[in-house]
Amino acid sequence: MAIMNLDLNLSEKSKELLDKLPIDEVVMLVRHDDFPPFHDARRSIEYGRKFDFKRRANARESLKRLGKEMKSELRRLDMIRDDFYSSERFILSANIVALRQMVAEKSSRGLSYYYDSNDYVNRLIRRLDNDKYESWQGYDDDIVARVKELLSKTLTSTEYEVICMRFGLNDGRCREWQEIAQHFGWESKGGPAYHEKNAISKLYGVVDEFKKLTKLS
């Protein structure tokens, strides 16, 4: 459905507000669960100021109301994709994107951020523009196989297996360090951490190939 021609049942205040905003950007942020922008009062007010609202003091509440109404309308128009959270292919794709992000950013946010598998799908969605949100079907079997081939030729067999378990590359289920340690017979977190650190360091060297292979298309 063309975003510019959406038949939205909004309140009059929200309609007036939406007329001042780029609707494609609003739709994308609502789909990202990021509207009002960044879930942050200060930045939402700045967003309001950017588009010169007359009542700037109410920018946060006005944007919040618009976001709630837009989410409801997009869902009514079947423009919110719940399959991202239920499809095994999307979950596996999100796991791959999380690993790619960790390698590309050289773990700059701290490993706990990249191992938060509860947020992998949300992070994937935030990388999609409106066109990709509507059309992308996740990485196909060939891409998944090529990703695993890249990992296996770059890492030792133990490092490869640890990374596959941590990021759920075999069955979509991400394992915590306790389960990984138990699988290998290690007695502490040190075993998984040692092999993860070595694996990540090696993957830095193939990051360009990894990013090219997993380009969101």
C-alpha positions in Angstrom: 0.0 0.0 0.0 1.3 3.4 -0.9 2.2 5.3 2.3 1.3 8.7 0.9 -2.3 7.5 0.1 -3.1 5.8 3.4 -6.7 6.0 4.6 -6.1 6.8 8.2 -8.8 7.2 10.8 -7.1 9.7 13.1 -8.3 12.3 15.6 -8.5 15.9 14.2 -5.5 16.9 16.4 -3.4 14.0 15.1 -4.4 14.7 11.5 -3.3 18.3 11.9 0.0 17.2 13.4 0.6 14.6 10.7 0.1 17.2 8.0 3.3 18.9 9.3 5.4 15.8 9.4 6.9 13.5 6.7 4.4 10.6 6.8 6.9 8.1 5.5 9.3 8.8 8.4 6.4 8.7 10.9 5.3 5.3 9.5 8.8 3.9 9.6 9.4 5.1 13.2 6.0 3.6 14.3 7.0 0.3 12.7 10.2 0.5 14.6 8.4 1.1 17.9 10.4 4.3 18.0 7.7 7.0 17.8 7.8 9.5 19.5 11.4 9.5 18.4 13.8 7.6 20.6 11.2 7.3 23.5 12.9 10.3 25.0 11.0 13.4 26.1 13.8 15.9 25.2 14.4 14.4 21.7 10.7 14.2 21.0 10.4 17.9 21.8 13.3 18.6 19.5 11.5 16.6 16.8 8.5 18.8 17.4 10.6 22.0 17.1 12.1 20.8 13.9 8.7 21.0 12.3 7.8 24.2 14.1 4.8 23.2 16.2 3.0 26.3 17.5 2.5 24.7 21.0 6.0 23.4 21.6 5.4 22.6 25.2 2.8 20.0 24.2 5.1 18.4 21.5 5.8 15.3 23.6 2.1 14.5 24.4 1.0 15.3 20.8 3.6 13.1 19.3 2.8 10.3 21.8 -0.9 10.5 20.9 -0.1 10.4 17.2 2.2 7.5 17.6 -0.5 5.5 19.4 -3.2 6.2 16.9 -0.8 5.5 14.0 0.1 2.1 15.4 -3.5 1.2 15.7 -4.3 2.3 12.2 -1.3 0.6 10.6 -2.3 -2.6 12.4 -5.9 -2.2 11.1 -4.6 -1.8 7.6 -2.4 -4.9 8.0 0.8 -2.9 7.7 2.4 -4.1 11.0 4.2 -7.4 10.4 3.9 -9.7 13.4 5.6 -12.5 11.5 9.0 -11.0 12.3 8.5 -12.4 15.8 7.0 -15.8 14.9 8.9 -16.9 11.8 12.0 -19.1 12.3 13.6 -17.6 9.3 13.3 -14.0 10.6 14.5 -15.1 14.1 17.6 -16.8 12.5 18.1 -13.7 10.3 18.0 -11.5 13.3 20.6 -13.6 15.1 22.9 -13.3 12.1 22.4 -9.5 12.1 23.3 -9.4 15.8 26.5 -11.3 15.2 27.4 -9.1 12.2 26.7 -6.0 14.3 29.0 -7.2 17.1 31.8 -7.9 14.6 31.3 -4.6 12.7 31.3 -2.5 15.8 34.2 -4.5 17.4 32.1 -5.2 20.5 32.3 -1.5 21.3 29.1 -1.5 23.3 30.2 -4.4 25.6 29.4 -8.1 25.0 26.3 -8.1 27.2 24.6 -5.8 24.6 25.3 -8.1 21.7 24.2 -11.3 23.6 20.8 -9.9 24.5 18.9 -12.2 22.2 15.5 -10.9 23.5 16.2 -7.7 21.5 17.6 -9.2 18.3 14.4 -9.0 16.2 13.8 -5.5 17.3 17.3 -4.5 16.2 16.7 -6.1 12.9 13.5 -4.2 12.3 15.2 -0.9 13.1 17.5 -1.5 10.2 14.7 -1.8 7.7 13.2 1.1 5.8 9.6 1.0 4.8 10.2 -0.8 1.5 12.3 -3.5 3.1 9.9 -3.8 6.1 7.1 -4.6 3.7 8.9 -6.9 1.3 12.0 -8.5 2.9 11.6 -12.2 3.7 14.8 -12.8 5.7 18.0 -14.5 4.6 17.4 -17.6 2.4 19.0 -21.0 3.0 21.8 -20.2 0.6 22.9 -17.0 2.5 22.6 -18.9 5.9 24.8 -21.7 4.5 27.4 -19.2 3.2 27.5 -17.3 6.5 28.2 -20.5 8.3 30.8 -21.5 5.7 32.6 -18.1 6.3 32.5 -18.7 10.0 33.8 -22.3 9.8 36.7 -21.5 7.6 37.7 -18.5 9.8 37.4 -20.1 13.2 38.5 -23.3 14.9 35.9 -26.0 15.3 35.4 -25.1 18.9 35.1 -21.4 18.3 32.7 -22.1 15.5 30.5 -24.3 17.6 30.5 -21.8 20.5 29.5 -18.9 18.2 26.8 -21.0 16.6 25.4 -21.9 20.0 25.6 -18.4 21.4 23.8 -16.8 18.4 21.5 -19.7 17.6 22.8 -20.2 14.1 21.8 -23.9 13.9 18.2 -23.8 15.3 17.5 -20.2 16.1 17.8 -20.7 19.8 20.6 -18.7 21.5 22.3 -20.4 24.4 23.5 -18.8 27.6 27.1 -19.4 28.7 26.0 -22.0 31.3 24.5 -24.3 28.6 27.5 -23.8 26.4 29.9 -24.7 29.3 27.9 -27.7 30.1 27.9 -28.9 26.5 31.7 -28.8 26.4 32.3 -29.9 30.0 33.7 -26.6 31.1 33.3 -25.7 34.8 33.0 -21.9 34.5 32.1 -18.9 32.3 35.8 -18.7 31.4 35.6 -21.4 28.8 32.9 -19.9 26.6 34.3 -16.4 27.1 37.8 -17.4 26.0 36.6 -19.0 22.7 34.1 -16.2 22.1 36.8 -13.6 22.5 39.2 -15.4 20.1 36.4 -16.0 17.6 35.3 -12.3 17.6 38.9 -11.2 17.1 39.3 -13.4 14.1 36.0 -12.3 12.6 37.2 -8.7 12.6 39.4 -9.7 9.7 36.5 -10.8 7.5 34.0 -8.2 8.5 33.8 -6.7 5.0 33.0 -10.1 3.5 30.5 -10.7 6.3 28.7 -7.4 5.7 28.6 -7.9 2.0 27.2 -11.4 2.4 24.5 -10.3 4.8 23.4 -7.1 3.1 19.7 -6.5 3.8 18.2 -6.7 0.3 
